[in-house]
Amino acid sequence: MSKMKTHKALASRVKITGTGKVTKRRAGQDHFNSGETGKVGRRKKRDKTMSKTHRKAINTLIPKKKK
């Protein structure tokens, strides 16, 4: 059986932490942010942790490195 290949489009968008959690950037940060409240702007600067359901699908697309 051939080696599992990493899905590069997804790998550039998400980061897998040391504990196995998956984080991603929030959407809607590029422009038209001046009309939003400060609370919304601060929330957009933080990374978002994805749910366990998404984590299972992401782990199949991004295989773990063997040490």
C-alpha positions as CSV (number, residue, x, y, z in Angstrom):
1,M,0.0,0.0,0.0
2,S,1.3,3.4,-0.9
3,K,2.0,6.2,1.6
4,M,-0.8,8.5,2.7
5,K,-0.4,12.0,1.1
6,T,-1.0,15.2,3.0
7,H,-3.8,17.4,1.7
8,K,-1.8,20.6,1.2
9,A,-4.7,23.0,0.9
10,L,-6.0,21.9,4.3
11,A,-2.5,21.8,5.8
12,S,-2.0,25.4,5.0
13,R,-5.2,26.5,6.7
14,V,-5.1,24.5,9.9
15,K,-2.6,23.7,12.6
16,I,-2.6,20.6,14.8
17,T,-1.4,21.4,18.3
18,G,0.7,19.1,20.5
19,T,-2.3,17.7,22.3
20,G,-4.1,17.0,19.0
21,K,-6.5,19.9,18.9
22,V,-7.1,21.6,15.5
23,T,-7.0,25.4,15.2
24,K,-7.7,27.7,12.3
25,R,-7.9,31.4,11.6
26,R,-11.3,33.1,11.7
27,A,-13.0,34.2,8.5
28,G,-13.7,37.8,7.6
29,Q,-10.6,39.7,8.7
30,D,-9.4,41.1,5.4
31,H,-11.4,44.3,4.8
32,F,-14.7,46.1,5.8
33,N,-13.8,45.8,9.5
34,S,-14.1,49.5,10.4
35,G,-17.8,49.3,11.0
36,E,-17.6,46.5,13.5
37,T,-17.4,46.8,17.2
38,G,-14.2,46.3,19.1
39,K,-15.5,43.2,20.6
40,V,-16.0,41.6,17.2
41,G,-12.5,42.7,16.0
42,R,-10.8,41.2,19.1
43,R,-12.7,38.0,18.6
44,K,-11.6,37.8,15.0
45,K,-7.9,38.0,16.0
46,R,-8.1,34.8,18.0
47,D,-7.7,31.4,16.5
48,K,-10.7,29.1,16.6
49,T,-10.5,25.5,17.9
50,M,-12.5,23.1,15.7
51,S,-14.9,20.5,16.9
52,K,-14.2,16.9,17.5
53,T,-16.3,15.9,14.4
54,H,-14.1,18.1,12.2
55,R,-11.0,16.9,13.9
56,K,-11.7,13.3,12.8
57,A,-12.0,14.3,9.2
58,I,-8.9,16.5,9.3
59,N,-6.8,13.7,10.8
60,T,-7.5,11.5,7.8
61,L,-6.4,14.3,5.4
62,I,-3.3,15.2,7.4
63,P,-1.5,12.0,8.5
64,K,0.6,12.2,11.6
65,K,4.4,11.9,11.3
66,K,5.9,8.8,12.7
67,K,8.8,9.4,15.2
